[in-house]
Amino acid sequence: MTIRAIVTDIEGTTTPIAFVHEVLFPYARARLADFCAAHQSEPAVATVLAAVREEAGDASLTLDETVVVLFQWMDEDRKSGPLKTLQGMIWRLGYEEGVLKGQIYDDAAEVLSAWHVKGIVLYVYSSGSVAAQKLIFGFSDHGDLTRLFGGYFDTAIGAKVDVASYAAIAKSIGVAPADILFLTDMEAEVVAARAAGLTVAKIDRSLPQEKTRHDGDLLVAGSFGPVDRLIVQA
């Protein structure tokens, strides 16, 4: 693979799915109501709460009613911008207090660092907000990894299952789609990215780390290591 830039997913790719679903989401949920009550008058939080009411279609919602809506969206795993912003605010406090620490697979931290040293420009594309992405990598169990990345993308650029999202990312970073490697664990994202012309490798954490297989012409690897050995820099 001749590659000039690499875009990586987070959940299931650089970071265990369990960390997101069993640590981050419950942490934010347990603190959501108290956080909103304590900070509702702050401009940043007030703006987000207003956006929640707008998205819910009812500007008259009380704070308690707004929190009920947010809990409902959490249960639905709704990809809501205001919800993700509030979660990010709560997580930031947890990271800064040292209660939370972003979990990054050892192989991902090692290989991403090596790619950065080689001069390959790295990006993140996740359904989590850009702010949340920076927290996971900035307060990680491998130290501050934000220095490795040239940019971050979330669903503001489009859904991860939409072909247009990947075309927009390629246009934004100014690299031909074929020269961009996208790493993900999700088949629907593989399909969308390939349809946009990106080079794609699927990370399957159920495989042994050094194991690879091919699904047709798609490389599937158990970790970042085997992918690294196939990359040729443009």
C-alpha positions as CSV (number, residue, x, y, z in Angstrom):
1,M,0.0,0.0,0.0
2,T,1.4,3.4,-1.1
3,I,0.1,5.7,1.6
4,R,0.5,9.5,2.3
5,A,-2.1,9.8,5.1
6,I,-3.8,7.6,7.6
7,V,-7.2,8.0,9.1
8,T,-8.1,5.9,12.1
9,D,-11.3,5.0,13.9
10,I,-11.2,4.9,17.7
11,E,-13.7,2.4,19.2
12,G,-12.6,-1.1,18.5
13,T,-9.6,0.0,16.5
14,T,-7.3,2.1,18.7
15,T,-9.4,1.7,21.9
16,P,-11.3,-1.2,23.4
17,I,-15.0,-1.1,22.9
18,A,-15.5,-1.9,26.6
19,F,-13.7,1.3,27.6
20,V,-16.3,3.4,25.7
21,H,-19.4,1.4,26.7
22,E,-18.4,0.2,30.2
23,V,-16.4,3.2,31.4
24,L,-17.1,6.4,29.5
25,F,-20.8,6.2,28.9
26,P,-21.7,5.1,32.4
27,Y,-19.5,7.8,33.9
28,A,-21.2,10.5,31.9
29,R,-24.7,9.1,32.6
30,A,-24.2,8.9,36.4
31,R,-23.1,12.6,36.5
32,L,-25.3,14.1,33.8
33,A,-28.2,15.5,35.9
34,D,-25.9,16.9,38.6
35,F,-23.6,18.5,36.0
36,C,-26.4,20.2,34.2
37,A,-27.9,21.5,37.4
38,A,-24.6,22.8,38.6
39,H,-23.5,24.4,35.4
40,Q,-26.7,25.3,33.6
41,S,-26.1,29.1,34.0
42,E,-22.7,28.9,32.4
43,P,-22.8,30.2,28.8
44,A,-21.3,27.1,27.2
45,V,-23.6,24.7,29.0
46,A,-26.7,26.9,28.5
47,T,-26.0,27.0,24.8
48,V,-25.8,23.2,24.6
49,L,-29.0,22.8,26.7
50,A,-30.8,25.2,24.3
51,A,-29.6,23.1,21.4
52,V,-31.0,19.9,23.1
53,R,-34.4,21.6,23.4
54,E,-34.2,22.7,19.8
55,E,-33.4,19.2,18.6
56,A,-36.2,17.8,20.8
57,G,-38.6,20.3,19.2
58,D,-39.7,22.0,22.5
59,A,-38.0,25.1,23.7
60,S,-40.2,25.1,26.8
61,L,-38.6,22.0,28.4
62,T,-37.5,22.5,32.0
63,L,-34.1,21.4,33.0
64,D,-35.4,18.1,34.5
65,E,-37.4,17.4,31.3
66,T,-34.3,18.2,29.2
67,V,-32.3,15.7,31.2
68,V,-35.0,13.1,30.7
69,V,-34.6,13.7,26.9
70,L,-30.9,13.3,27.2
71,F,-31.2,10.0,29.0
72,Q,-33.6,8.8,26.4
73,W,-31.1,9.7,23.6
74,M,-28.4,7.8,25.5
75,D,-30.6,4.7,25.6
76,E,-31.2,5.0,21.9
77,D,-27.4,5.6,21.3
78,R,-28.5,8.7,19.3
79,K,-25.7,10.5,17.5
80,S,-26.8,13.9,18.8
81,G,-24.3,16.7,18.7
82,P,-25.5,18.4,21.9
83,L,-25.5,15.2,23.8
84,K,-22.0,14.4,22.7
85,T,-20.9,17.9,23.7
86,L,-22.3,17.5,27.2
87,Q,-20.7,14.1,27.6
88,G,-17.4,15.6,26.5
89,M,-17.7,18.3,29.2
90,I,-18.3,15.7,31.9
91,W,-15.5,13.5,30.7
92,R,-13.1,16.4,30.6
93,L,-13.6,16.9,34.3
94,G,-13.0,13.2,34.9
95,Y,-9.8,13.2,32.8
96,E,-8.5,16.4,34.4
97,E,-9.1,15.0,37.9
98,G,-7.3,11.8,37.0
99,V,-10.4,9.6,37.4
100,L,-10.5,8.7,33.7
101,K,-7.6,7.7,31.5
102,G,-7.9,6.9,27.8
103,Q,-7.2,3.3,26.9
104,I,-5.1,2.8,23.8
105,Y,-4.0,-0.6,22.6
106,D,-0.3,-1.0,22.9
107,D,0.2,-1.8,19.3
108,A,-1.9,1.2,18.2
109,A,0.2,3.6,20.3
110,E,3.5,2.1,19.1
111,V,2.6,2.0,15.4
112,L,0.9,5.4,15.3
113,S,4.0,6.9,16.9
114,A,6.2,5.2,14.3
115,W,4.1,6.4,11.5
116,H,4.3,9.9,12.9
117,V,8.1,9.7,13.0
118,K,8.1,8.5,9.4
119,G,6.2,11.6,8.4
120,I,2.9,10.0,7.5
121,V,0.2,12.5,8.5
122,L,-2.4,11.0,10.9
123,Y,-6.0,11.8,11.4
124,V,-8.9,10.5,13.6
125,Y,-12.4,10.0,12.4
126,S,-14.9,8.9,15.1
127,S,-18.6,9.2,15.9
128,G,-17.5,10.7,19.2
129,S,-17.0,14.5,19.2
130,V,-13.6,16.0,18.3
131,A,-13.4,17.2,21.9
132,A,-13.9,13.6,23.2
133,Q,-11.4,12.2,20.7
134,K,-8.7,14.7,22.0
135,L,-9.4,13.7,25.6
136,I,-9.0,10.0,24.9
137,F,-5.6,10.6,23.2
138,G,-4.6,13.5,25.3
139,F,-5.1,11.7,28.7
140,S,-4.2,8.2,27.5
141,D,-2.5,5.4,29.3
142,H,0.4,6.0,26.9
143,G,0.7,9.7,27.7
144,D,-0.4,12.6,25.5
145,L,-0.7,11.3,22.0
146,T,-2.5,14.3,20.5
147,R,0.9,15.4,19.1
148,L,0.7,12.6,16.6
149,F,-2.4,13.8,14.8
150,G,-2.8,16.4,12.1
151,G,-6.5,16.7,12.5
152,Y,-9.7,15.2,13.8
153,F,-13.1,14.5,12.2
154,D,-16.5,13.6,13.8
155,T,-20.0,13.3,12.4
156,A,-20.0,17.0,11.7
157,I,-18.4,16.1,8.4
158,G,-21.0,13.3,7.9
159,A,-22.1,9.9,9.1
160,K,-19.4,7.2,9.1
161,V,-21.5,5.0,6.9
162,D,-21.9,7.6,4.2
163,V,-19.6,7.6,1.1
164,A,-19.7,11.4,1.0
165,S,-18.1,11.7,4.4
166,Y,-14.9,10.0,3.2
167,A,-14.8,12.1,0.1
168,A,-15.1,15.2,2.2
169,I,-12.3,14.0,4.5
170,A,-10.0,13.4,1.5
171,K,-10.9,16.9,0.1
172,S,-10.2,18.5,3.5
173,I,-6.8,17.0,4.0
174,G,-5.8,17.5,0.4
175,V,-4.8,13.9,-0.4
176,A,-6.0,11.7,-3.2
177,P,-8.4,9.1,-1.7
178,A,-6.3,6.2,-2.9
179,D,-3.4,7.5,-1.0
180,I,-5.3,7.6,2.3
181,L,-5.5,4.5,4.5
182,F,-8.6,4.2,6.6
183,L,-8.5,1.8,9.6
184,T,-11.7,0.6,11.2
185,D,-13.3,-2.4,12.8
186,M,-16.8,-1.8,11.2
187,E,-17.8,-3.5,8.0
188,A,-20.3,-0.7,7.0
189,E,-17.5,1.9,7.3
190,V,-15.2,-0.3,5.2
191,V,-17.8,-0.4,2.5
192,A,-18.4,3.4,2.6
193,A,-14.7,4.3,2.6
194,R,-13.8,2.0,-0.2
195,A,-16.7,3.3,-2.3
196,A,-15.1,6.8,-1.8
197,G,-11.9,5.4,-3.2
198,L,-9.9,5.2,0.1
199,T,-7.5,2.3,0.8
200,V,-8.9,0.4,3.8
201,A,-7.7,-2.1,6.3
202,K,-10.0,-3.7,8.8
203,I,-8.8,-4.3,12.3
204,D,-10.4,-7.4,13.9
205,R,-9.4,-7.5,17.6
206,S,-10.7,-11.1,17.9
207,L,-7.8,-12.3,15.8
208,P,-4.3,-12.9,17.2
209,Q,-2.3,-9.7,17.0
210,E,0.0,-10.9,14.2
211,K,-2.7,-12.7,12.3
212,T,-4.0,-11.5,8.9
213,R,-6.6,-12.7,6.5
214,H,-8.1,-11.4,3.3
215,D,-11.8,-11.0,2.7
216,G,-11.6,-10.8,-1.1
217,D,-9.1,-7.9,-1.6
218,L,-9.6,-6.5,1.9
219,L,-6.8,-6.8,4.4
220,V,-8.1,-7.8,7.8
221,A,-5.5,-7.7,10.6
222,G,-5.5,-8.5,14.3
223,S,-3.5,-5.3,15.2
224,F,-1.7,-2.4,13.7
225,G,1.5,-4.3,13.4
226,P,0.8,-6.3,10.2
227,V,-0.7,-3.3,8.6
228,D,2.5,-1.3,9.2
229,R,4.6,-3.9,7.4
230,L,2.6,-3.5,4.2
231,I,2.8,0.3,4.0
232,V,5.0,2.0,1.5
233,Q,5.2,5.8,1.8
234,A,4.3,7.9,-1.2
